[in-house]
Each structure stands twice: as C-alpha cells, then as structure tokens.
Amino acid sequence: AGLLADEVKALVPEDSLLFAAVAVNKAEVTAASDAVAAEQVRELCRQAIKACPAFGIRMTELRACLRLASVAQDEAQRAEAAAHLGRVYGSFTEGFAFPVLREAAPGVERLAAK
C-alpha cells in the first residue's frame, strides 16, 4: 500500500483532492505498521492538512489532525496538533454522530488541557 501511495503522490499535484486523501491514508497505514516512522507520519499529515481545505474535505482533514496528534512526541508537536485539531473540529456544526467526530472530541479536550 505504501508503494502505491508513493506512486500516486508522485503523479498528482500536492493541491489535489487525491493527494490529500492518499497522504492521510498512507499516514494511517504507516503509523499502524511502523512505529519508528513518526516523522514520516507527521509530514504526511501536514501535507493532507495543507491540501484538504481547498476541497472542503473536513472529515479527511480531521482524520489527518487526529493522526498528527497521535504521533506528537513533544510539547511543540502537541501544540501544533492541538491547533489543527481545534480549528478543524471547531468548524463542524453538525454530524457529531460520525465516528471521526466522536473520536476527535476527547482528543480536542485532552490536547487543550495540556
């Protein structure tokens, strides 16, 4: 899956919808399969967070924010994740029954408390 994701990312512009979706999916796969790849996961999440707003795909952006928060290792990384997560989660006015929004709520509270 990682090689295919790399090929797709090499072929599509960084500001495309496909790039954002591939970046967050690869981040999730990488985080699940390789614990030492935290910096790679952070970079993939940052790429997805940067690309998603142009397409209004806030759920994908929120997934990237959650993954970024899950690999935060120091105060600066936690602050970065909290800022992104708070901004994206705060933009939702409905849909709080969706699993990704239910997952995000405690993360927003936990990161805000630190």
TIMARGU-312343 format. One record per atom (N, C-alpha, C): x, y, z; residue in one letter. Coordinates in steps of 0.001 Angstrom, whole numbers, plus 524288, in hexadecimal, padded with zeros to 5 digits. Layout:
BEGIN
XYZA ...
END
This chain:
BEGIN
803347FB4F80000A 800008000080000A 8035A804E880000A 807B2804C6802E2G 80B1C8094D80320G 80D8A80AA77FDECG 80F2F806AE7FAF9L 8118A807B17F5DCL 80D96809FE7F213L 808D8807EB7F21DL 804C180A077EEC2L 8039580FAA7F03FL 8034F810C57F539A 802598161B7F704A 806AF819BB7F540A 80B86817F77F58DD 80FE981B2E7F3B8D 80F7481C567EDE6D 80DDD818687EAE0E 80D418192C7E53CE 808F081D1E7E413E 8049281CAA7E6CCV 8003B820517E5F9V 801F6825D47E76BV 80492826627EBE3K 8065682B8B7ED97K 80A2B82DEA7E9B9K 80D5182AA47E72FA 8111582C9B7E35FA 80E6382E787DE5FA 809C782C717DD54L 8071D82DA47D86FL 8031E832107D8CBL 8014F833457DD6CV 7FD37837347DDE6V 7FF5283C0C7E0A7V 7FD2F840977DF5DP 7FEF2845717E1EDP 7FDB68456C7E7BCP 801118480E7EAC4E 80059848417F06FE 7FB4D84AFA7F204E 7F91384E247EEA4D 7F445850E87F002D 7EF6D84E217EDE8D 7EFDD848FF7ECD3S 7EB6B846197EAC3S 7E8A98430A7EF10S 7E3C5841F17EE1CL 7E09983EE97F1BEL 7E2EE839807F284L 7E48F837057EE61L 7E6CC831CD7EEBBL 7EBC0831CD7F20EL 7EEFC835CD7F172F 7F3CF836207F47CF 7F28C836417FA4FF 7EEBF8396A7FBCCA 7ED45839DF8014EA 7EB57834AC80373A 7E7F78321A80085A 7E5D782D1B80250A 7EA1F828FE802B3A 7ED94828D17FEE5V 7F1D1825017FEF6V 7F57E8261F80387V 7F6A582B108047CA 7FA4082C6D808B7A 7F82A82AA880DFEA 7F33582BA780F15V 7F11982A218142FV 7F09B824338149AV 7EF1F821998105AN 7EEC181BE681086N 7F41A8196E8114CN 7F80C81B7A80EA4K 7FD4D8195C80F53K 7FF3E81A61814E0K 7FDF781EE081704A 7FF828200581C6AA 7FD2A81C0E82024A 7F83981AB381F5AE 7F5AD816EB822C5E 7F812811818222CE 7F93580FED81D5FV 7FB9C80AD681C71V 8011B80AB181EB7V 8040F80ED881DE4T 8096D80F0F81FD3T 8098580EE8825C0T 80622811E382836A 805FC811FF82DEFA 8048C80CA883022A 8011C809FA82D7CA 7FF6C804D782F5EA 80393800A482E8BA 806F28016A82AA9S 80A937FD3E8294DS 810327FE3982AFBS 8118E8031982C3BD 8170B8043C82D50D 8177D8087783178D 81859806D583638A 8187480A7D83A95A 81CE580E6E83A3AA 8210C80D488376EV 8257A810DE8371CV 824D8814EE832D9V 82089814DF8301EA 81FBD8186E82BBFA 81CAB81D4982D4CA 81CFB81EF583229A 819CF8234883414A 81AA782844830F5A 81F768298482FA1E 8207082E5682CA9E 81E0282E0D8273AE 81E368297B824CFQ 81BBB828D081FB1Q 815D18297A8202EQ 813928274F82440V 80DEF827DC82528V 80C9882D9A825F9V 80FB6830588291CR 80EB3835EE829FDR 80ED6838EE824DAR 8129D837DC82193E 8130B83AB381C99E 80E708397A81901E 80CD18349F818B8L 808448333481594L 8035C835EF81790L 802C78361C81CADC 7FE3E838C581EF4C 7FE5B83E9A81DC0C 802E4840F081E39R 8035B8468A81CF5R 801E48478D81746R 803958440E813C6Q 80243844AC80E3BQ 7FC5F8445780D6AQ 7F9E88408E80FF8A 7F43C83FFC80F76A 7F163844AC811C4A 7F3238467E8164CI 7F0AD84B00818D4I 7F12284FD281560I 7F56D85054812B4K 7F63F854C680F30K 7F2C28546980A5CK 7F20684FAD8084DA 7EF2484F0780364A 7E93884ED58041AA 7E75E84CE08086AC 7E1B984BF28091EC 7DE3D850CA808D0C 7DFB68553580B21P 7DC17859AC80B11P 7DA7685B788059EP 7DDD585ADD801D5A 7DC8485C8B7FC83A 7D7EB8597A7FA4DA 7D6E9854E47FC7DF 7D2C0851937FA74F 7CE36851007FE40F 7CEB785370802C4G 7CA848532A80695G 7C9BB84DB9808D4G 7CDD584AA08090FI 7CD568454E80B12I 7CF2584539810C1I 7CBC3847558140DR 7CD22847FC8198DR 7CDA7842D481C6FR 7CAB083ED281AF2M 7CB2F839BC81D9AM 7D0A68378181CAFM 7D28A837D2817EBT 7D7CE835ED816BAT 7DBCE8393F8199CT 7DAF483E57819ADE 7DE7D841CF81C83E 7DE75840878225EE 7D9E283F6582479L 7D97883E07829FDL 7DC54838E582B1BL 7DBDC8351582790R 7DEC38302C82836R 7E4988313E82857R 7E66D834BC824F1A 7EC0083611824E0A 7ED92838B182A01A 7EA4183C0D82C03C 7EB5683EAA83101C 7EBA783ABB83578C 7E817836FE83586L 7E81E832FB83997L 7ED1582FB18394EL 7EE9C82E4A83498R 7F35E82B2C833F9R 7F81F82E5F8359BR 7F8318336683430L 7FC82836CE835C2L 7FCE28370783BB4L 7F8718377983E4AA 7F8638379C843FFA 7FA50832728464EA 7F91B82E28843BCS 7FA918290D845DFS 8006B8280B845B7S 8033E82ACF8425CV 808EB82A0384208V 80BFB82E988444DV 8094883249846C3A 80BF7836BE84930A 80F65834C984D9EA 8145B8366284D92Q 8180F8345485169Q 81A158387385537Q 8194B83D698540DD 81B208416C857ACD 81725845D9857E6D 81845849AB85B21E 8148D84DF285C05E 8135E850F885708E 817488520C853DEA 8166B854FE84F03A 812F2851EA84B3DA 813D784CDA84ADDQ 810A0849A084765Q 80B138492C84976Q 80A74848C084E98R 8053284895850DCR 8025B84DBB84FFBR 805248521185064A 802BD8573484F7BA 80116857C0849C7A 80460855F284638E 8030785616840A6E 7FE20852D583FA7E 7FE0A84E08841B7A 7F99084A95840F4A 7F4A884CEB84363A 7F52E84F1C84813A 7F0A78517184AB7A 7EE74855FA84797A 7F1D68592C8455CA 7F00B85DA28423EA 7ED0185BCD83D79A 7EF30857FA83AB2H 7EC77855EE8360EH 7E7628534583793H 7E7AB84FED83B84L 7E31384CF983D1FL 7DEC18509583F0EL 7E0228546784236G 7DC3E8581A84426G 7D9B685B4183FD3G 7DCE485CFB83C13R 7DADB8600C837AFR 7D71985CD78345CR 7D8A685820832FCV 7D55E854F382F8DV 7D0868530683267V 7D13D850ED83717Y 7CCC084F0583A1FY 7C8ED8537C83B2EY 7CAF78580E83C65G 7C7B185C9283D79G 7C49385E85838D6G 7C61D85CE183424S 7C34F85EA182F74S 7BE5485B7482E7BS 7BDB1857278314CF 7B905853ED83096F 7B48B85613833E2F 7AFE38563583188T 7AB37857E083453T 7A7338537E834A4T 7A84984F2B831E2E 7A4C984AAE831F6E 7A7EA845D383092E 7A56284162830D4G 7A7F183C7E82F6CG 7AB0483A07833CFG 7A9F783B9D8389DF 7AD02839BE83D0FF 7AC1D833FA83E54F 7A8948316D83B83A 7A7CD82BD383C2DA 7ABAC828AD838E6A 7AE5682B348352EF 7B22A82871831F1F 7B6BB826AA83559F 7B8A5821F78345DP 7BCE281FDB837A4P 7C1A68236683814P 7C348825D7833DFV 7C7FF8291A83426V 7C72282DD6837ABV 7C26A82FEB837C2L 7C14B8344F83B3BL 7C0DD83284840E9L 7BEAC82DE5841B9R 7BE7682BCA84710R 7C3F582AA684911R 7C752828C8845A7E 7CCBE827B984722E 7CFAE82CC584847E 7CE67830EB8456CA 7D13E835DA845F5A 7CFEA838C284AFAA 7CB218385484CD5A 7C97383B6885160A 7CD0083ABA85621A 7CE22835F7857C9P 7D1A38356685C50P 7D7308374285B18P 7D8D5836AA8563AG 7DE0B83879854B8G 7DE8583E5D85528G 7DA83841188538DV 7DA87846D6853F7V 7DACD8485C859AEV 7D7AE845E485CEEE 7D7AF8472086287E 7DCE0845CB86515E 7DF1284143863BBR 7E3FF83F8D86616R 7E8818432E8647CR 7E8CD8448385F76L 7ECFB847EF85D9FL 7EC6284D7385FC5L 7E78D84F3286067A 7E6A48546B86286A 7E84C854B686842A 7E7E68505986AFFA 7E932850388708DA 7EF11850228718BA 7F21984E9A86DB8K 7F7D684E3486E73K 7FA898534D86D99K 
END
